[in-house]
Amino acid sequence: MVLKTAGEVSLMDQANRIVHDVLDAIAGEIRPGVTTLELDRIAEAMIRERGGVPAFLNYNGFPATLCTSINDVIVHGIPGGTALREGDILGVDCGVVYKGYYGDAARTFPVGKVDPEAERLIAVTRRALEIAVETVQPNRRLSDIGHAVQSYVEAQGYSVVREFVGHGIGTSLHEDPQVPNFGQPGRGLRLKPGLVLAIEPMVNAGAAEVAVDADGWTARTRDGSLSAHFEFSVAVTEDGARVLGR
């Protein structure tokens, strides 16, 4: 666990502001007929115009700026030439390096008009992230976050992905500690001011099990059910949680 100074948190806030500006811009471009590669090119250009560097591009060989995850893809979908279709849902994860510090956030968007179950899955996953943020208070335990997410999500009849978790973030994209979206409360390290966490519920409409495509990146629900993903980078402060970039 690496605690950040106020100056470091400020730089991470600027990095995350770029991330959220990109996600806002992408939201305005998502419609049937648009390809995820087109969205990726918009994101890369915007990040570079703002003085940032795409954090995911070439990270462990990942070939793009965004992770674009359609329907049953949980995370790490690779942008390509397939056009979005009416009724799809699209998870967009974006990372930025700015002056040596990382920002990381994700949202799931409807493509055109989606069915009520897809709308509900998106809403529940967004609310799960809000609940996680509300749980972040100094001197609480790390596992309280995951317990809050799991309790809410499972009460809604959905499942929480276990193979992928949130993480610390700072001068590296992934730092200690890991932040699961499940578990018993009252365990793990105590949350202290200066700790910055990327909290990211990944919620499946069906079972929790995951299958990874032959590309080594694209992670899908094993049962083919829909999946949604939301993420904030969150700093622990004396007063609770500060969502960076918002």
C-alpha positions in Angstrom: 0.0 0.0 0.0 1.4 3.4 -1.1 -0.2 6.5 0.4 -0.3 9.5 -1.9 0.5 13.1 -0.9 -2.0 15.9 -1.6 0.0 16.9 -4.6 0.0 13.4 -6.0 -3.7 13.1 -5.5 -4.1 16.4 -7.4 -2.2 15.0 -10.4 -4.3 11.8 -10.3 -7.4 14.0 -10.3 -6.1 15.7 -13.4 -5.4 12.3 -15.0 -8.9 11.1 -14.1 -10.5 14.3 -15.4 -9.1 13.4 -18.8 -10.5 9.9 -18.5 -14.0 11.2 -17.6 -13.9 13.8 -20.4 -13.1 11.0 -22.8 -15.9 8.8 -21.5 -18.3 11.8 -21.8 -17.2 12.3 -25.4 -17.5 8.6 -26.2 -21.0 8.6 -24.7 -22.0 11.0 -27.4 -20.7 8.9 -30.2 -22.2 5.5 -29.2 -25.0 4.5 -31.6 -25.9 1.6 -33.9 -23.4 1.4 -36.9 -20.4 2.9 -35.1 -17.5 0.5 -34.6 -15.5 0.2 -31.4 -12.3 1.0 -33.4 -13.8 4.4 -34.3 -14.4 5.0 -30.6 -10.9 4.0 -29.8 -9.4 6.4 -32.3 -11.5 9.3 -30.9 -10.3 8.4 -27.4 -6.6 8.2 -28.3 -6.7 11.6 -30.1 -8.5 13.3 -27.3 -6.1 11.9 -24.6 -3.0 13.0 -26.5 -4.5 16.5 -27.2 -4.9 16.9 -23.4 -1.3 16.1 -22.8 -1.9 12.5 -21.6 -0.8 9.1 -22.8 -3.2 6.1 -23.3 -2.4 3.9 -20.3 -3.7 0.6 -21.8 -2.1 0.9 -25.3 0.7 -1.7 -25.3 0.2 -2.5 -21.6 1.3 -6.1 -21.5 0.7 -6.2 -25.2 -2.8 -4.8 -25.2 -3.3 -3.3 -28.7 -5.7 -0.4 -28.1 -6.5 2.8 -26.0 -9.9 1.6 -24.8 -11.3 -1.7 -23.6 -14.6 -2.1 -25.3 -16.7 -4.9 -24.0 -20.0 -5.8 -25.8 -22.9 -7.7 -24.2 -21.5 -10.9 -22.7 -17.9 -9.5 -22.6 -17.1 -8.6 -19.0 -13.8 -6.7 -19.5 -10.8 -6.3 -21.8 -12.7 -6.4 -25.1 -10.4 -5.3 -28.0 -11.7 -2.5 -30.3 -12.3 -3.7 -33.8 -14.3 -3.2 -37.0 -17.6 -4.8 -35.8 -20.4 -2.3 -35.8 -22.5 -1.8 -32.7 -26.1 -2.9 -33.0 -29.3 -1.5 -31.6 -29.9 -3.2 -28.2 -26.3 -3.9 -27.4 -24.7 -2.8 -24.2 -21.1 -1.6 -24.3 -18.6 -1.4 -21.4 -15.9 1.2 -22.0 -12.8 1.2 -19.8 -10.3 4.0 -20.2 -6.9 4.7 -18.6 -4.6 7.7 -18.9 -1.1 8.6 -17.7 -0.7 12.3 -17.0 2.6 13.6 -15.7 3.5 10.2 -14.4 0.3 9.4 -12.6 -2.6 7.1 -13.7 -6.3 7.6 -14.1 -8.7 4.7 -14.7 -12.5 4.6 -15.0 -15.2 2.7 -16.8 -18.9 2.9 -17.7 -21.4 0.7 -19.4 -23.6 2.3 -22.1 -26.8 1.3 -23.9 -26.6 1.3 -27.7 -29.9 2.8 -28.8 -32.9 1.3 -27.1 -32.1 -1.7 -24.9 -34.5 -4.2 -23.3 -35.6 -3.6 -19.7 -33.3 -6.3 -18.3 -30.2 -4.7 -19.8 -31.3 -1.4 -18.5 -31.7 -2.9 -15.0 -28.3 -4.6 -15.1 -26.6 -1.3 -16.0 -28.5 0.5 -13.3 -27.7 -2.1 -10.6 -24.0 -2.1 -11.5 -23.8 1.7 -11.4 -25.5 1.7 -8.0 -23.1 -1.0 -6.8 -20.2 1.4 -7.5 -21.9 4.2 -5.7 -22.4 1.9 -2.7 -18.8 0.9 -2.8 -17.7 4.6 -2.8 -20.1 5.3 0.1 -18.4 2.5 2.0 -14.9 4.1 1.7 -14.2 5.8 5.1 -11.0 6.2 7.0 -10.3 3.3 9.4 -12.8 1.0 7.7 -11.4 -2.3 6.4 -10.7 -3.0 2.7 -13.0 -6.0 2.6 -16.0 -3.8 3.6 -16.0 -2.5 0.1 -16.3 -5.9 -1.6 -18.8 -7.1 1.0 -21.1 -4.0 0.3 -20.9 -4.7 -3.5 -21.6 -8.4 -3.2 -24.5 -7.9 -0.7 -26.2 -5.4 -3.0 -25.6 -7.2 -6.3 -26.7 -10.6 -5.1 -29.8 -9.2 -3.5 -30.8 -8.0 -7.0 -30.5 -11.5 -8.4 -27.1 -11.0 -10.2 -23.6 -12.3 -9.6 -20.3 -10.7 -9.0 -17.2 -11.6 -11.1 -14.4 -13.0 -8.9 -11.6 -13.5 -11.4 -11.1 -9.8 -11.9 -10.9 -7.2 -9.1 -10.2 -3.6 -8.5 -6.7 -2.4 -7.5 -4.6 0.3 -6.0 -3.4 2.9 -8.5 -0.8 5.7 -8.6 2.5 5.8 -10.5 1.5 2.3 -11.8 -1.8 1.3 -13.3 -2.0 -1.7 -10.9 -0.7 -1.3 -7.4 -1.4 -3.1 -4.1 -3.9 -3.7 -2.7 -6.3 -5.8 -4.7 -9.9 -4.7 -4.2 -12.3 -7.7 -4.7 -16.0 -7.1 -5.2 -17.0 -9.8 -2.8 -16.0 -11.2 0.6 -16.6 -11.0 4.3 -16.5 -7.6 6.1 -13.9 -6.4 8.6 -10.9 -7.9 6.9 -7.8 -6.6 5.2 -5.9 -3.4 5.7 -7.4 -0.3 7.2 -8.3 2.5 4.8 -6.1 5.5 5.4 -6.1 9.0 3.9 -3.9 9.1 0.8 -4.8 5.6 -0.3 -6.1 5.6 -3.9 -8.2 2.7 -5.2 -9.6 1.8 -8.6 -13.0 0.3 -7.5 -14.8 -1.5 -10.3 -17.8 -3.8 -9.9 -18.3 -6.3 -12.7 -21.7 -7.7 -12.6 -23.2 -10.6 -14.6 -26.9 -11.2 -15.3 -26.3 -14.9 -15.0 -23.6 -16.9 -13.3 -20.2 -15.5 -12.1 -18.0 -17.8 -14.2 -15.7 -16.4 -16.8 -14.1 -17.7 -20.0 -11.3 -15.9 -21.9 -11.1 -15.9 -25.7 -8.1 -17.2 -27.6 -6.8 -13.6 -27.9 -5.8 -13.9 -24.2 -7.7 -10.7 -23.4 -11.4 -10.8 -24.1 -13.2 -12.1 -20.9 -16.8 -13.3 -21.3 -19.5 -14.7 -19.1 -19.2 -18.5 -19.4 -23.0 -18.8 -19.8 -23.3 -16.1 -22.4 -25.3 -13.8 -20.1 -24.9 -10.0 -20.2 -22.3 -8.3 -18.1 -21.8 -4.6 -17.0 -18.8 -2.8 -15.5 -18.4 0.6 -13.8 -15.2 2.0 -12.3 -14.0 5.1 -10.4 -10.5 5.9 -9.1 -11.2 6.9 -5.5 -9.0 8.6 -3.0 -9.5 8.0 0.7 -9.6 11.4 2.6 -10.1 12.3 6.2 -13.8 12.9 5.3 -14.4 9.8 3.3 -14.2 9.1 -0.4 -13.2 11.5 -3.2 -14.0 10.3 -6.7 -11.1 11.6 -8.8 -11.8 13.5 -12.0 -15.4 14.3 -11.2 
